[in-house]
Amino acid sequence: MEEQHQITKVVLMGHSFIRRLGEFMNEDESNSNLRLYANQFEVIVRARGGLRVPDLAIAASRELDFDANNGIVFLQIGGNDIKSRCNIHSIVSSITSFAQYLIHVKNVRHVLIGQLLRRRPDKVGHLYNGHVIKINIALDA
């Protein structure tokens, strides 16, 4: 009897970094589907520049328009939520709460939370990267 294999959906979700990754995948056919076997994985990109964690809570958001039942979500978000005066705990809580939503409501099997990425200090100010480090440490914990 032939074994049936279900394709695992992999959703890349986040802001500008993920949007640019999606563009990179579309620019060159050799990079499509993140070079994963198309008969085993389907990569879906849900990204928007400037996206913040609270934006994902909007039920009608385009970013939540996917079916990844028992799939995987790679979540790269939080950098746009950082301000010069920000509550690190609140940002971490929002990210982890959204990951729980994906698991319990969208029936995603695994959520991988990517670390926040540092940015050029001349573009974001001198406090930004310090907040990034604190948030990444808290997410890791």
N, C-alpha and C positions, 0 to 999 in steps of 0.2 A: 504494500500500500504506500502510495506517495505521501510524504510528509508535507503538511500545509505550513507555510511560513508567512507570518504576518509582518508587514512592513512597520518598523518602529518610526514614529514621527519624532523629529528633533526640532524644537522651536527655539530659535535664537531671538530673545526679546530684550529690548532696551532702547537706548537713545543713540546718539550720533555714531558711536563706535560700531554698534551692531548694524546700523543703516549702511555705513561705509563697507562693512564686511559683506553685506548682501550685495552691494554694488560690485565689489571685487569678484564675488562668485559669479555674477551675471556678465561681467566684462569678458571673461575668458572661459570657454566651454570646459577646459581642462580643470577648472576650479569649481565647476558647478556641483551642487549638492555637497559642498565641503570635501569633495573627493571621496565621499563615502559610497559604498555600493548601493546603487539605486534600487536593487531588488531586496535590500535589507533595511534601508533608511530613507526617509523623506525629510529633507531640511526645509523648514518654513521660517521665514524672517518676518518678525513683527517689530518694527522699530520706527522711531520718529525723533528727529533732532529736537532737542529741548525738552524731551519727555522727563517728567518727574514721577515719583512713586505715587502721589495722590491721583495723578492722571489715569493710572491703571485701574483705580477703583471705580471709574465710571463704567457702568455695565455695558454701555453701547460703544465703548471704545474699539477702534479698529484693531488694536493690539490684542484684544481678547477674542477676536473672531478667528478661532481655529479649533480643530478637533484633534487633540493629542491624547485621547483616552489611552492610558497605560504607556504614554510616551515620556519624553524627556524635555525639560525646558532649561535652557541656559539663560540665566537672568543677569543682565549687565545694566544696573541702574543705581541711582543714588547720587551720582556726581552733580547733577543739576539741582539737587535739593540743598546743596551746601551753600551757606551764606556766611558772611564774616562772623555773624553771631548765630550759631545754629546749635540745636540740641542733638548731639551725637546719638544719644539713646533713642530719641524719637525716630531718627532716620533708620537706624538699625532695626528698631521695632517694626517700622513700616515695611521694610524689605522682607523681614522674616515672616510677618503677618501675610504679606502678599504671596510668599512661597507656600505658606499653609493653605491659603485660598486655592492656589493652583492644584495642590494635592487633594484637598477635601471636596472642592466644588467642581473643578475642571477634570478631576480624576487623572491627573498627571502622576506617573509612577515615581519619577525622580525630578527634583529641582536642584540645579547646580547654581549657586550664587557666586558670580564672578567678583573678584575684588575690584574696588574702585581704582581708577587709573589717575595717576598724577597728571597735572597739566602745567603748562608753562607759567611760571609765577608772574611774568609781565602781562599775561592775559587775564589771570584770575585773582591776582593779589597775593600778598605774602602769607596769609593765613590758610588758604585753601588746601595746600598739600599737607599741612599739619593735621587738618580735619580728616583728609583722606586716610592718613596713616592711622589715626584713632578709630575711624569707622572700620577699616580693614581688620584691625586687631579685635574690635568688638564682634565683627562678623565671624572671625575665625574662632572666637571663644564660643 
